[in-house]
Amino acid sequence: MQHFHPLMELFNNGTLNYNKEMYPLSEIILECVQNHYPEVKSLDTIHESMDTNELFELGHKVNRELYNTDFYKMLDHVIGDYIQQATGEEVLIQRFPSIRFLQPNQDEQGKVLQFHQGRWVGNGLGLYTIWMPFTACYESNSMQILDLEPSREITRKSVLEQWDYEKLNEECLKHCWPITLQPGQAHLFWQEHIHGNIPNRTGKTRCSLDIRILVKGGQPHRKWPGSYFRPLHKDFAKKPEFKQGENIVAYAEYEGMKTKKLDLYFQTLVVKGYCQRAGIPFPYQHGDNESLGNHYLEYLLKDDTIDHILLTSMFSLPDDAEKRIRIMKKAVAQNCKLHLCNEDIIVETAEDIENVEYLRTFTNDWSSPVDQLEEELYGK
């Protein structure tokens, strides 16, 4: 069960207000859109100037381009100042938020977001969501949300009785209501609040962003610190640099609490993606001997000819803090860079070790809210 947290009252379908003149987030997004579609005059009429089948990909492009603007610095201030003033709580913030466009009559293209709640989509109960529109949102172009008690009741019944989606949708429609906001506002809710969309019949496109925070010691479930979350006002990610002739190897293991069930195929995909972004070929891959405590990683660090070791994640390092720190210190002393590919972190200095430890120890709650719900319902 989720224990009381100071943010719970604020995020129980609450509203955050910010100064949109000081933080012109909507205008920055519009400028990014106009880089691709100069004829677009406003975000809420974007569907009149482009093929709406391209909106999903446009959201990805805008997301990437916003990192070359002040957008995310501003967003950190909007959210960070609010949290600090309201509770003073220490939080991590989502590294890659999602810009979303909801065009009119999206159901004609099969694009209606289903009703769901956080624990059903991999979010732990230590996460809190900020939903921020950059156009006026109202009626059917807005997100539909349920109050907490009907959300909990529907969650319990749908799991116990194994409802099909038609039944879930029917019950949610009885209790949902549209969030009504203007640019300069955001909606705050828990992971237990059921929410989704209905067909947009307003004739206006909605542009919005959803971003999550993780509280200190909170339950993240499948959203890992480091890869999914970063600290406010900073990012520990580094751009890798490889010199001609350097010796690069990859490393996979099955020891960590997060990697023990992560097949080699999926570990390799993460590292291959990192190599593609860095513009290098996938190197020779070492695999550690399972159940022997990362002993081959320690062996590799005795080889002073290795310049770079590519690991799937910071969770590929030992779970034991003392051993993990010893390995990272050995790598730094050996001038062997440890690339934590899922987090884009490179361990090459004492500060990098501190950063990894900050993220690894931000929470120790690795329980599952899905298991907790089933235990509550079935007594498992």
Phi, psi and omega in degrees: 000145178282125177281160181298138176228146182304335180280346187297319179294317181294327185263014176272072186056051179263176181234133173255130176249137177224162183279104185284345173284320177287327181234081185281064186296319181298319182294323180294318178297316180300319178298320178295319177298317183291342173298332180258325182228084185300337183284349179291125182263331180207155182295328184278355175242018183301330181293344180278348188241002182204165175288120184293345174293344181264000184295322182297313179293324177299322178301319178295317180296315180297318177307312182293318184289334179296337179288348176263009178239186176270009187305307186285333171297316178296317181298321177300321179291317180302310183283314183297317179296321180296312181296316182297314181290326184281318188222340185072014183286148176271126183223157165258155181238150182301131182291317186235085177295171184242117171276128183233142175245129178244102183280164175299145173055042182295342179295337179291342177249012178068037187241034178273121179293123184291158174291136182200171170223166191304316185294339178281345184238028172092005181268136173279169182279002172272000178266146174229143188250134171250118179251117191237111177274150177245008170227165175299131178240134186193161175046231189277351177270357180264170173286139177262133184224156178250153172292169189294313185295312175296329176298314180294319181294315179295321178301311181299311184294320183295326178283313181299318185261000179050059179297147167281172186292328178302318180293316179299314180298317180300315181290322179294322180295335178289334189242349187281160176215151184278134174287128182245110184217165173241161171307138187103002178226160175214153180256140185242128180210164180275174174286342181277348178286120175286139181207166180175194180238162169236168180303132183277111181249018183274345185080005181237141173280141173256135172244130183210168177228137171242134185217142184242152173240154176241126181277154180304126180078003184280166182276112180271337184059245186268002181258098191281136167303143179097306178271313181269330184237150174225167175290154173299141173068011178201162174217130183278359182294147176231152174274123183288146175230127180239131180264151179304131175089355179288151182267117183240132175226158174254161184216133177231152180205173180225033185265327190286156180298334180262344185249351186298334179249013180266106185303155180304323180303313183285324174299318181294322179301319180298313182292321178298319177298321178297316179297320179297317179295327181274349179076033178236155176287156176294127186273182173299136184249125174267146173238130182282161178278119185295138177081007180250020168068044177059029187293333180285330174298316178296324178295318179300326182286353174274350181269106185281006175268351181270125182262330184218135172238124181262114179254151180302317190200167171294342176279359171279344174282159183304145176291330178290119187298318182298316180290320180299314180294321179299318180294317180294320178296322178298317180297317179297315180297326182278353184061036176251117184279128174264116180263114178266092198294322182292334181257352185059032179256139176242122179269108179219356179221168176298326178296322178297322177298316178299320180296316178298316181294325177300315181288317182295331184253009180298327175215153173241011181265096180253025178286169182250126176291337177289314176299320180296321178293317179295324177295319178296321184278321188249352182070029182288000000 
